[in-house]
């Protein structure tokens, strides 16, 4: 009976933590990392609720404990759902390297200029650390090459600037036509994590090269978010340039 009741209350706490993390981060009541940590803590409580709920189901088989059977059912169902979410997220994150700074050029990566002046980045080192990130990127992801465009650099810069301003969740914070650089902040959909990105158009023998770098502000890993952001933007820009 004790397991059923403890599991029931544990399941309610788990659900409350998950919802608090999701709602708090998404609507700005909590910092993204805090919201994500609350969310994960809730999922871990859900695993405990599942274990206690199953123990409670076993023990409330006896007639004298039937009044606690419903609590054990609730704990088991809620715990199973939250445990399934945790397993799904863990499987999705498996195989991604502990890296949150992705670039198309290891030796001459686009560097942030305006992002260094943002209040949110004060005290953060935005310089690319090749020794820390390059090998991890090469081992964890497919090669990410700069995008080759047939148009001249100035035309490519205009096209990239327009598309960057239209990308969902992106906010362009700085453009420099002289260096053909674009900087901005990308916000993730659920927990509203903020990632800084920089795009630079460079001359090429026949056309231009689009270099890009994307760096998370929180955590050591990004579950592929920065790599996918660059890959998606290059696909969009390539399609637009081909018309």
LUMZAKE-609557 format. One record per residue: residue in three letters; z, x, y of N, C-alpha, C in turn. Coordinates in nm, 3 decimals, decimal comma. Layout:
<rs>
(r "ALA" (Z X Y) (Z X Y) (Z X Y)),
...
</rs>
This chain:
<rs>
(r "UNK" (0,000 0,082 -0,120) (0,000 0,000 0,000) (0,000 0,086 0,126)),
(r "UNK" (0,075 0,194 0,122) (0,082 0,282 0,239) (-0,054 0,340 0,271)),
(r "UNK" (-0,127 0,383 0,167) (-0,260 0,440 0,189) (-0,354 0,339 0,253)),
(r "UNK" (-0,345 0,212 0,212) (-0,431 0,108 0,267) (-0,404 0,088 0,416)),
(r "UNK" (-0,276 0,081 0,453) (-0,241 0,059 0,593) (-0,274 0,182 0,679)),
(r "UNK" (-0,240 0,299 0,629) (-0,270 0,422 0,706) (-0,420 0,439 0,720)),
(r "UNK" (-0,494 0,414 0,611) (-0,639 0,423 0,616) (-0,700 0,325 0,715)),
(r "UNK" (-0,643 0,205 0,720) (-0,692 0,102 0,813) (-0,677 0,148 0,957)),
(r "UNK" (-0,557 0,194 0,992) (-0,534 0,239 1,130) (-0,613 0,366 1,160)),
(r "UNK" (-0,627 0,451 1,060) (-0,708 0,573 1,077) (-0,853 0,536 1,106)),
(r "UNK" (-0,905 0,435 1,036) (-1,043 0,391 1,059) (-1,061 0,337 1,200)),
(r "UNK" (-0,963 0,263 1,249) (-0,971 0,210 1,385) (-0,968 0,323 1,488)),
(r "UNK" (-0,884 0,422 1,464) (-0,879 0,538 1,554) (-1,012 0,613 1,551)),
(r "UNK" (-1,068 0,629 1,431) (-1,196 0,698 1,416) (-1,306 0,627 1,493)),
(r "UNK" (-1,311 0,495 1,478) (-1,414 0,417 1,549) (-1,395 0,427 1,700)),
(r "UNK" (-1,268 0,423 1,744) (-1,240 0,433 1,888) (-1,283 0,568 1,943)),
(r "UNK" (-1,258 0,675 1,868) (-1,298 0,808 1,914) (-1,450 0,821 1,921)),
(r "UNK" (-1,519 0,769 1,820) (-1,666 0,776 1,818) (-1,723 0,701 1,938)),
(r "UNK" (-1,675 0,580 1,962) (-1,726 0,502 2,074) (-1,688 0,563 2,208)),
(r "UNK" (-1,567 0,617 2,217) (-1,524 0,682 2,341) (-1,612 0,802 2,373)),
(r "UNK" (-1,643 0,879 2,269) (-1,729 0,996 2,290) (-1,869 0,957 2,331)),
(r "UNK" (-1,928 0,861 2,261) (-2,064 0,817 2,293) (-2,072 0,756 2,432)),
(r "UNK" (-1,987 0,658 2,458) (-1,992 0,585 2,586) (-1,950 0,676 2,701)),
(r "UNK" (-1,845 0,755 2,679) (-1,796 0,842 2,785) (-1,899 0,943 2,829)),
(r "UNK" (-1,966 1,008 2,733) (-2,067 1,109 2,767) (-2,192 1,045 2,825)),
(r "UNK" (-2,238 0,936 2,764) (-2,364 0,875 2,807) (-2,356 0,818 2,948)),
(r "UNK" (-2,242 0,760 2,983) (-2,229 0,696 3,114) (-2,153 0,781 3,215)),
(r "UNK" (-2,127 0,908 3,179) (-2,070 1,000 3,275) (-1,920 0,991 3,294)),
(r "UNK" (-1,848 0,919 3,206) (-1,703 0,913 3,217) (-1,637 1,040 3,163)),
(r "UNK" (-1,711 1,114 3,083) (-1,661 1,239 3,026) (-1,773 1,341 3,027)),
(r "UNK" (-1,736 1,469 3,031) (-1,836 1,575 3,024) (-1,908 1,566 2,890)),
(r "UNK" (-2,037 1,601 2,886) (-2,113 1,590 2,762) (-2,047 1,658 2,642)),
(r "UNK" (-1,997 1,780 2,663) (-1,936 1,852 2,552) (-1,807 1,785 2,506)),
(r "UNK" (-1,729 1,733 2,600) (-1,606 1,662 2,565) (-1,639 1,536 2,485)),
(r "UNK" (-1,740 1,462 2,532) (-1,781 1,342 2,461) (-1,828 1,373 2,320)),
(r "UNK" (-1,904 1,480 2,307) (-1,954 1,518 2,174) (-1,840 1,560 2,082)),
(r "UNK" (-1,742 1,631 2,136) (-1,628 1,672 2,055) (-1,545 1,552 2,010)),
(r "UNK" (-1,528 1,454 2,099) (-1,458 1,331 2,061) (-1,534 1,258 1,951)),
(r "UNK" (-1,665 1,254 1,965) (-1,751 1,190 1,866) (-1,734 1,256 1,729)),
(r "UNK" (-1,740 1,388 1,724) (-1,724 1,461 1,598) (-1,583 1,442 1,540)),
(r "UNK" (-1,484 1,442 1,626) (-1,347 1,421 1,580) (-1,333 1,283 1,516)),
(r "UNK" (-1,398 1,183 1,577) (-1,396 1,049 1,520) (-1,461 1,044 1,383)),
(r "UNK" (-1,572 1,116 1,367) (-1,638 1,120 1,236) (-1,549 1,186 1,131)),
(r "UNK" (-1,477 1,289 1,170) (-1,386 1,355 1,076) (-1,271 1,262 1,037)),
(r "UNK" (-1,222 1,186 1,134) (-1,120 1,085 1,104) (-1,178 0,979 1,009)),
(r "UNK" (-1,308 0,954 1,023) (-1,373 0,858 0,935) (-1,373 0,905 0,790)),
(r "UNK" (-1,389 1,035 0,768) (-1,383 1,089 0,632) (-1,244 1,066 0,573)),
(r "UNK" (-1,142 1,090 0,654) (-1,006 1,068 0,608) (-0,983 0,919 0,579)),
(r "UNK" (-1,038 0,833 0,664) (-1,024 0,689 0,642) (-1,089 0,646 0,512)),
(r "UNK" (-1,202 0,706 0,479) (-1,270 0,674 0,353) (-1,184 0,713 0,234)),
(r "UNK" (-1,128 0,832 0,240) (-1,043 0,879 0,129) (-0,922 0,787 0,113)),
(r "UNK" (-0,854 0,757 0,223) (-0,736 0,672 0,217) (-0,773 0,530 0,175)),
(r "UNK" (-0,888 0,484 0,223) (-0,932 0,350 0,186) (-0,959 0,337 0,037)),
(r "UNK" (-1,021 0,436 -0,020) (-1,049 0,433 -0,164) (-0,919 0,439 -0,245)),
(r "UNK" (-0,825 0,521 -0,198) (-0,694 0,524 -0,265) (-0,627 0,388 -0,254)),
(r "UNK" (-0,639 0,329 -0,135) (-0,580 0,198 -0,114) (-0,643 0,091 -0,202)),
(r "UNK" (-0,774 0,096 -0,219) (-0,841 -0,001 -0,307) (-0,790 0,011 -0,451)),
(r "UNK" (-0,770 0,134 -0,493) (-0,722 0,157 -0,630) (-0,580 0,102 -0,647)),
(r "UNK" (-0,497 0,126 -0,547) (-0,357 0,088 -0,562) (-0,332 -0,061 -0,537)),
(r "UNK" (-0,418 -0,125 -0,459) (-0,397 -0,268 -0,431) (-0,460 -0,357 -0,536)),
(r "UNK" (-0,498 -0,300 -0,648) (-0,545 -0,383 -0,759) (-0,431 -0,467 -0,816)),
(r "UNK" (-0,311 -0,418 -0,805) (-0,195 -0,488 -0,859) (-0,163 -0,609 -0,771)),
(r "UNK" (-0,127 -0,718 -0,832) (-0,102 -0,844 -0,757) (-0,001 -0,829 -0,645)),
(r "UNK" (0,103 -0,749 -0,665) (0,207 -0,739 -0,562) (0,160 -0,670 -0,435)),
(r "UNK" (0,044 -0,602 -0,443) (-0,009 -0,533 -0,324) (-0,137 -0,597 -0,270)),
(r "UNK" (-0,169 -0,717 -0,315) (-0,293 -0,782 -0,274) (-0,301 -0,808 -0,124)),
(r "UNK" (-0,186 -0,826 -0,061) (-0,187 -0,855 0,083) (-0,240 -0,737 0,165)),
(r "UNK" (-0,242 -0,616 0,107) (-0,293 -0,498 0,178) (-0,436 -0,465 0,137)),
(r "UNK" (-0,492 -0,545 0,046) (-0,625 -0,514 -0,005) (-0,731 -0,517 0,105)),
(r "UNK" (-0,721 -0,615 0,193) (-0,818 -0,628 0,302) (-0,820 -0,506 0,393)),
(r "UNK" (-0,702 -0,449 0,418) (-0,694 -0,328 0,502) (-0,767 -0,211 0,434)),
(r "UNK" (-0,751 -0,202 0,302) (-0,818 -0,095 0,228) (-0,969 -0,113 0,231)),
(r "UNK" (-1,016 -0,237 0,225) (-1,159 -0,265 0,231) (-1,217 -0,221 0,366)),
(r "UNK" (-1,147 -0,258 0,473) (-1,193 -0,220 0,608) (-1,197 -0,068 0,623)),
(r "UNK" (-1,091 -0,002 0,577) (-1,087 0,144 0,587) (-1,200 0,208 0,508)),
(r "UNK" (-1,228 0,153 0,390) (-1,334 0,210 0,306) (-1,471 0,191 0,368)),
(r "UNK" (-1,499 0,071 0,417) (-1,631 0,045 0,475) (-1,654 0,125 0,602)),
(r "UNK" (-1,557 0,120 0,693) (-1,573 0,196 0,817) (-1,580 0,346 0,789)),
(r "UNK" (-1,493 0,391 0,698) (-1,493 0,532 0,663) (-1,624 0,575 0,601)),
(r "UNK" (-1,681 0,489 0,515) (-1,809 0,522 0,451) (-1,921 0,533 0,553)),
(r "UNK" (-1,923 0,441 0,650) (-2,027 0,444 0,753) (-2,018 0,571 0,837)),
(r "UNK" (-1,897 0,602 0,881) (-1,878 0,721 0,966) (-1,903 0,850 0,887)),
(r "UNK" (-1,864 0,851 0,761) (-1,891 0,968 0,678) (-2,041 0,987 0,658)),
(r "UNK" (-2,113 0,877 0,639) (-2,258 0,883 0,623) (-2,324 0,940 0,749)),
(r "UNK" (-2,274 0,899 0,867) (-2,328 0,952 0,992) (-2,302 1,102 1,001)),
(r "UNK" (-2,183 1,144 0,962) (-2,150 1,286 0,966) (-2,239 1,367 0,872)),
(r "UNK" (-2,262 1,316 0,752) (-2,348 1,385 0,655) (-2,491 1,393 0,707)),
(r "UNK" (-2,537 1,283 0,766) (-2,673 1,279 0,821) (-2,690 1,384 0,932)),
(r "UNK" (-2,593 1,393 1,021) (-2,601 1,490 1,130) (-2,591 1,633 1,077)),
(r "UNK" (-2,506 1,653 0,979) (-2,491 1,787 0,921) (-2,620 1,832 0,853)),
(r "UNK" (-2,686 1,740 0,782) (-2,813 1,773 0,717) (-2,921 1,801 0,820)),
(r "UNK" (-2,919 1,726 0,932) (-3,017 1,748 1,036) (-2,999 1,880 1,108)),
(r "UNK" (-2,873 1,925 1,117) (-2,844 2,051 1,186) (-2,859 2,172 1,096)),
(r "UNK" (-2,867 2,148 0,965) (-2,872 2,259 0,870) (-3,001 2,340 0,890)),
(r "UNK" (-2,985 2,470 0,892) (-3,101 2,559 0,903) (-3,134 2,603 1,043)),
(r "UNK" (-3,078 2,535 1,144) (-3,104 2,578 1,281) (-3,014 2,696 1,316)),
(r "UNK" (-3,067 2,799 1,381) (-2,985 2,915 1,416) (-2,889 2,884 1,531)),
(r "UNK" (-2,785 2,965 1,543) (-2,689 2,951 1,653) (-2,750 3,014 1,777)),
(r "UNK" (-2,837 2,939 1,841) (-2,908 2,989 1,959) (-2,933 2,872 2,054)),
(r "UNK" (-2,918 2,896 2,182) (-2,941 2,788 2,279) (-3,026 2,836 2,398)),
(r "UNK" (-3,104 2,942 2,374) (-3,190 2,997 2,480) (-3,323 3,036 2,414)),
(r "UNK" (-3,427 2,957 2,440) (-3,557 2,975 2,375) (-3,660 3,017 2,479)),
(r "UNK" (-3,745 3,113 2,443) (-3,848 3,160 2,535) (-3,979 3,185 2,461)),
(r "UNK" (-4,088 3,185 2,536) (-4,219 3,216 2,480) (-4,253 3,364 2,493)),
(r "UNK" (-4,168 3,440 2,561) (-4,194 3,583 2,582) (-4,061 3,657 2,575)),
(r "UNK" (-4,043 3,737 2,472) (-3,917 3,810 2,456) (-3,906 3,929 2,551)),
(r "UNK" (-4,019 3,993 2,580) (-4,017 4,115 2,660) (-4,021 4,088 2,810)),
(r "UNK" (-4,086 3,982 2,850) (-4,095 3,948 2,992) (-4,075 3,798 3,009)),
(r "UNK" (-3,956 3,749 2,977) (-3,932 3,604 2,980) (-3,927 3,551 3,123)),
(r "UNK" (-3,966 3,427 3,144) (-3,948 3,367 3,277) (-3,799 3,367 3,312)),
(r "UNK" (-3,766 3,411 3,431) (-3,626 3,417 3,472) (-3,595 3,306 3,572)),
(r "UNK" (-3,471 3,258 3,568) (-3,429 3,154 3,660) (-3,400 3,214 3,797)),
(r "UNK" (-3,443 3,142 3,900) (-3,416 3,182 4,038) (-3,329 3,076 4,105)),
(r "UNK" (-3,384 2,956 4,117) (-3,310 2,849 4,184) (-3,191 2,802 4,100)),
(r "UNK" (-3,204 2,801 3,968) (-3,097 2,751 3,881) (-2,967 2,828 3,902)),
(r "UNK" (-2,978 2,955 3,943) (-2,858 3,035 3,965) (-2,777 2,983 4,083)),
(r "UNK" (-2,841 2,909 4,173) (-2,772 2,861 4,293) (-2,707 2,724 4,272)),
(r "UNK" (-2,736 2,659 4,162) (-2,679 2,527 4,138) (-2,529 2,538 4,113)),
(r "UNK" (-2,449 2,445 4,169) (-2,304 2,452 4,149) (-2,264 2,452 4,001)),
(r "UNK" (-2,339 2,380 3,919) (-2,305 2,371 3,777) (-2,323 2,504 3,704)),
(r "UNK" (-2,402 2,594 3,763) (-2,430 2,722 3,697) (-2,353 2,839 3,757)),
(r "UNK" (-2,265 2,810 3,850) (-2,188 2,918 3,909) (-2,099 2,985 3,804)),
(r "UNK" (-2,107 3,117 3,797) (-2,029 3,191 3,699) (-2,098 3,207 3,566)),
(r "UNK" (-2,217 3,148 3,548) (-2,292 3,160 3,424) (-2,398 3,268 3,437)),
(r "UNK" (-2,415 3,346 3,334) (-2,519 3,449 3,333) (-2,646 3,387 3,275)),
(r "UNK" (-2,749 3,372 3,357) (-2,873 3,310 3,314) (-2,980 3,412 3,277)),
(r "UNK" (-2,943 3,539 3,276) (-3,038 3,642 3,235) (-3,064 3,632 3,085)),
(r "UNK" (-3,189 3,648 3,046) (-3,222 3,639 2,903) (-3,166 3,759 2,829)),
(r "UNK" (-3,096 3,732 2,719) (-3,035 3,837 2,638) (-3,121 3,857 2,513)),
(r "UNK" (-3,216 3,949 2,521) (-3,309 3,971 2,410) (-3,237 4,015 2,283)),
(r "UNK" (-3,139 4,103 2,297) (-3,067 4,154 2,180) (-2,994 4,043 2,106)),
(r "UNK" (-2,951 3,942 2,178) (-2,874 3,833 2,117) (-2,963 3,724 2,061)),
(r "UNK" (-3,073 3,693 2,132) (-3,149 3,573 2,098) (-3,284 3,596 2,028)),
(r "UNK" (-3,350 3,705 2,056) (-3,487 3,722 2,009) (-3,498 3,716 1,856)),
(r "UNK" (-3,415 3,793 1,788) (-3,424 3,797 1,641) (-3,386 3,662 1,581)),
(r "UNK" (-3,287 3,595 1,638) (-3,247 3,464 1,587) (-3,360 3,363 1,602)),
(r "UNK" (-3,429 3,369 1,716) (-3,541 3,277 1,735) (-3,652 3,304 1,635)),
(r "UNK" (-3,683 3,431 1,615) (-3,790 3,467 1,523) (-3,757 3,427 1,379)),
(r "UNK" (-3,632 3,437 1,341) (-3,591 3,404 1,205) (-3,574 3,253 1,185)),
(r "UNK" (-3,536 3,183 1,292) (-3,503 3,042 1,277) (-3,615 2,945 1,306)),
(r "UNK" (-3,720 2,991 1,376) (-3,828 2,901 1,418) (-3,964 2,960 1,389)),
(r "UNK" (-4,063 2,872 1,391) (-4,201 2,919 1,386) (-4,232 2,994 1,516)),
(r "UNK" (-4,330 3,086 1,513) (-4,366 3,159 1,636) (-4,400 3,062 1,750)),
(r "UNK" (-4,348 3,093 1,866) (-4,373 3,010 1,984) (-4,447 3,095 2,087)),
(r "UNK" (-4,578 3,075 2,092) (-4,662 3,155 2,180) (-4,680 3,087 2,315)),
(r "UNK" (-4,708 3,163 2,422) (-4,742 3,102 2,551) (-4,868 3,019 2,536)),
(r "UNK" (-4,879 2,913 2,615) (-4,993 2,824 2,607) (-5,110 2,881 2,687)),
(r "UNK" (-5,226 2,891 2,622) (-5,346 2,939 2,689) (-5,425 2,821 2,743)),
(r "UNK" (-5,459 2,827 2,872) (-5,538 2,722 2,935) (-5,665 2,782 2,993)),
(r "UNK" (-5,777 2,709 2,985) (-5,903 2,762 3,036) (-5,914 2,759 3,188)),
(r "UNK" (-5,827 2,685 3,256) (-5,834 2,671 3,402) (-5,767 2,789 3,472)),
(r "UNK" (-5,800 2,807 3,600) (-5,741 2,917 3,675) (-5,592 2,889 3,699)),
(r "UNK" (-5,512 2,993 3,728) (-5,366 2,979 3,738) (-5,320 2,875 3,841)),
(r "UNK" (-5,388 2,867 3,956) (-5,345 2,771 4,058) (-5,365 2,627 4,010)),
(r "UNK" (-5,477 2,601 3,945) (-5,503 2,468 3,893) (-5,405 2,435 3,780)),
(r "UNK" (-5,377 2,534 3,697) (-5,281 2,513 3,588) (-5,141 2,486 3,642)),
(r "UNK" (-5,105 2,554 3,751) (-4,975 2,532 3,814) (-4,962 2,389 3,865)),
(r "UNK" (-5,067 2,339 3,929) (-5,065 2,201 3,980) (-5,052 2,101 3,867)),
(r "UNK" (-5,126 2,125 3,758) (-5,120 2,034 3,643) (-4,982 2,037 3,578)),
(r "UNK" (-4,927 2,157 3,561) (-4,796 2,170 3,499) (-4,687 2,108 3,587)),
(r "UNK" (-4,698 2,126 3,718) (-4,599 2,069 3,811) (-4,600 1,917 3,804)),
(r "UNK" (-4,718 1,859 3,800) (-4,729 1,714 3,795) (-4,671 1,659 3,665)),
(r "UNK" (-4,705 1,723 3,554) (-4,655 1,676 3,425) (-4,504 1,694 3,413)),
(r "UNK" (-4,452 1,807 3,462) (-4,308 1,831 3,454) (-4,230 1,723 3,528)),
(r "UNK" (-4,284 1,678 3,641) (-4,216 1,574 3,719) (-4,220 1,438 3,651)),
(r "UNK" (-4,309 1,423 3,551) (-4,324 1,294 3,483) (-4,258 1,291 3,346)),
(r "UNK" (-4,211 1,405 3,297) (-4,150 1,410 3,164) (-4,019 1,333 3,161)),
(r "UNK" (-3,999 1,254 3,057) (-3,879 1,172 3,045) (-3,754 1,260 3,038)),
(r "UNK" (-3,656 1,229 3,121) (-3,531 1,303 3,121) (-3,534 1,434 3,197)),
(r "UNK" (-3,648 1,467 3,257) (-3,659 1,592 3,332) (-3,642 1,566 3,482)),
(r "UNK" (-3,581 1,661 3,550) (-3,571 1,658 3,696) (-3,611 1,794 3,750)),
(r "UNK" (-3,723 1,799 3,818) (-3,771 1,925 3,876) (-3,687 1,957 3,999)),
(r "UNK" (-3,630 2,075 4,003) (-3,542 2,114 4,113) (-3,602 2,219 4,205)),
(r "UNK" (-3,713 2,282 4,159) (-3,766 2,393 4,239) (-3,909 2,424 4,194)),
(r "UNK" (-3,996 2,442 4,291) (-4,132 2,489 4,262) (-4,168 2,598 4,364)),
(r "UNK" (-4,237 2,699 4,317) (-4,278 2,810 4,402) (-4,426 2,839 4,375)),
(r "UNK" (-4,515 2,792 4,462) (-4,659 2,815 4,441) (-4,697 2,962 4,439)),
(r "UNK" (-4,621 3,047 4,509) (-4,656 3,189 4,513) (-4,639 3,255 4,376)),
(r "UNK" (-4,526 3,229 4,312) (-4,503 3,287 4,179) (-4,547 3,191 4,069)),
(r "UNK" (-4,595 3,074 4,111) (-4,637 2,967 4,018) (-4,526 2,936 3,918)),
(r "UNK" (-4,407 2,914 3,972) (-4,289 2,886 3,889) (-4,238 2,745 3,914)),
(r "UNK" (-4,188 2,684 3,809) (-4,130 2,551 3,815) (-3,995 2,557 3,745)),
(r "UNK" (-3,892 2,507 3,810) (-3,760 2,501 3,747) (-3,708 2,358 3,748)),
(r "UNK" (-3,623 2,328 3,653) (-3,568 2,194 3,648) (-3,456 2,182 3,548)),
(r "UNK" (-3,408 2,060 3,534) (-3,298 2,029 3,442) (-3,343 1,915 3,352)),
(r "UNK" (-3,329 1,934 3,222) (-3,361 1,831 3,124) (-3,230 1,773 3,071)),
(r "UNK" (-3,223 1,640 3,064) (-3,102 1,572 3,017) (-3,130 1,506 2,883)),
(r "UNK" (-3,046 1,533 2,784) (-3,066 1,473 2,653) (-3,032 1,324 2,658)),
(r "UNK" (-3,086 1,249 2,561) (-3,080 1,104 2,567) (-2,940 1,047 2,546)),
(r "UNK" (-2,869 1,094 2,447) (-2,744 1,027 2,407) (-2,623 1,083 2,480)),
(r "UNK" (-2,595 1,211 2,460) (-2,474 1,270 2,517) (-2,496 1,328 2,656)),
(r "UNK" (-2,619 1,321 2,706) (-2,650 1,364 2,843) (-2,619 1,511 2,868)),
(r "UNK" (-2,646 1,595 2,767) (-2,635 1,739 2,789) (-2,743 1,782 2,887)),
(r "UNK" (-2,709 1,880 2,971) (-2,804 1,931 3,070) (-2,850 2,070 3,031)),
(r "UNK" (-2,983 2,085 3,021) (-3,044 2,214 2,986) (-3,135 2,258 3,100)),
(r "UNK" (-3,125 2,383 3,140) (-3,212 2,437 3,244) (-3,342 2,486 3,183)),
(r "UNK" (-3,453 2,461 3,252) (-3,582 2,513 3,204) (-3,658 2,576 3,319)),
(r "UNK" (-3,743 2,673 3,285) (-3,830 2,736 3,384) (-3,967 2,753 3,321)),
(r "UNK" (-4,070 2,719 3,398) (-4,210 2,731 3,356) (-4,279 2,824 3,455)),
(r "UNK" (-4,358 2,915 3,403) (-4,430 3,009 3,489) (-4,575 3,022 3,443)),
(r "UNK" (-4,665 3,009 3,538) (-4,807 3,023 3,508) (-4,850 3,165 3,545)),
(r "UNK" (-4,910 3,235 3,449) (-4,952 3,372 3,471) (-5,102 3,387 3,450)),
(r "UNK" (-5,166 3,475 3,527) (-5,311 3,496 3,510) (-5,342 3,554 3,373)),
(r "UNK" (-5,458 3,518 3,321) (-5,507 3,571 3,194) (-5,651 3,611 3,212)),
(r "UNK" (-5,705 3,697 3,123) (-5,845 3,741 3,136) (-5,943 3,626 3,148)),
(r "UNK" (-5,918 3,516 3,077) (-6,005 3,398 3,088) (-5,919 3,275 3,100)),
(r "UNK" (-5,876 3,246 3,222) (-5,793 3,128 3,246) (-5,651 3,166 3,283)),
(r "UNK" (-5,554 3,108 3,215) (-5,415 3,132 3,249) (-5,325 3,116 3,126)),
(r "UNK" (-5,203 3,170 3,137) (-5,102 3,157 3,034) (-4,982 3,082 3,091)),
(r "UNK" (-4,932 2,987 3,014) (-4,813 2,913 3,055) (-4,696 2,965 2,973)),
(r "UNK" (-4,602 3,028 3,041) (-4,480 3,077 2,977) (-4,367 2,979 3,009)),
(r "UNK" (-4,273 2,965 2,916) (-4,164 2,871 2,940) (-4,037 2,920 2,872)),
(r "UNK" (-3,926 2,883 2,932) (-3,795 2,914 2,876) (-3,704 2,794 2,898)),
(r "UNK" (-3,622 2,764 2,800) (-3,529 2,651 2,808) (-3,394 2,695 2,755)),
(r "UNK" (-3,287 2,669 2,834) (-3,154 2,719 2,800) (-3,049 2,610 2,819)),
(r "UNK" (-2,966 2,591 2,718) (-2,859 2,492 2,725) (-2,740 2,546 2,805)),
(r "UNK" (-2,669 2,454 2,868) (-2,550 2,495 2,943) (-2,425 2,494 2,857)),
(r "UNK" (-2,426 2,418 2,748) (-2,307 2,403 2,664) (-2,336 2,447 2,521)),
(r "UNK" (-2,233 2,500 2,456) (-2,241 2,530 2,315) (-2,317 2,657 2,282)),
(r "UNK" (-2,308 2,695 2,156) (-2,380 2,813 2,106) (-2,513 2,775 2,043)),
(r "UNK" (-2,521 2,658 1,985) (-2,645 2,611 1,923) (-2,694 2,484 1,990)),
(r "UNK" (-2,820 2,450 1,964) (-2,878 2,331 2,027) (-2,951 2,240 1,929)),
(r "UNK" (-2,943 2,272 1,799) (-3,008 2,194 1,693) (-3,157 2,178 1,724)),
(r "UNK" (-3,218 2,280 1,777) (-3,362 2,280 1,800) (-3,409 2,211 1,927)),
(r "UNK" (-3,319 2,166 2,013) (-3,357 2,088 2,130) (-3,446 2,167 2,226)),
(r "UNK" (-3,410 2,292 2,254) (-3,488 2,371 2,350) (-3,625 2,408 2,295)),
(r "UNK" (-3,631 2,444 2,168) (-3,759 2,477 2,106) (-3,851 2,354 2,108)),
(r "UNK" (-3,798 2,239 2,069) (-3,878 2,116 2,067) (-3,922 2,076 2,207)),
(r "UNK" (-3,839 2,104 2,306) (-3,875 2,070 2,445) (-3,998 2,149 2,488)),
(r "UNK" (-3,999 2,278 2,461) (-4,113 2,362 2,497) (-4,237 2,319 2,419)),
(r "UNK" (-4,219 2,299 2,291) (-4,330 2,260 2,204) (-4,392 2,128 2,251)),
(r "UNK" (-4,307 2,031 2,285) (-4,356 1,901 2,329) (-4,428 1,910 2,463)),
(r "UNK" (-4,373 1,990 2,554) (-4,438 2,004 2,685) (-4,574 2,072 2,672)),
(r "UNK" (-4,582 2,173 2,587) (-4,710 2,242 2,567) (-4,814 2,148 2,507)),
(r "UNK" (-4,774 2,062 2,415) (-4,868 1,966 2,357) (-4,917 1,869 2,463)),
(r "UNK" (-4,826 1,823 2,548) (-4,862 1,729 2,655) (-4,953 1,794 2,756)),
(r "UNK" (-4,921 1,917 2,795) (-5,001 1,988 2,895) (-5,138 2,022 2,838)),
(r "UNK" (-5,143 2,064 2,713) (-5,270 2,099 2,651) (-5,362 1,977 2,644)),
(r "UNK" (-5,305 1,862 2,610) (-5,385 1,738 2,601) (-5,437 1,699 2,740)),
(r "UNK" (-5,351 1,712 2,841) (-5,392 1,676 2,977) (-5,500 1,769 3,029)),
(r "UNK" (-5,490 1,898 2,996) (-5,587 1,997 3,045) (-5,722 1,983 2,977)),
(r "UNK" (-5,723 1,923 2,860) (-5,849 1,909 2,786) (-5,935 1,793 2,833)),
(r "UNK" (-5,877 1,708 2,920) (-5,953 1,593 2,970) (-6,026 1,628 3,099)),
</rs>
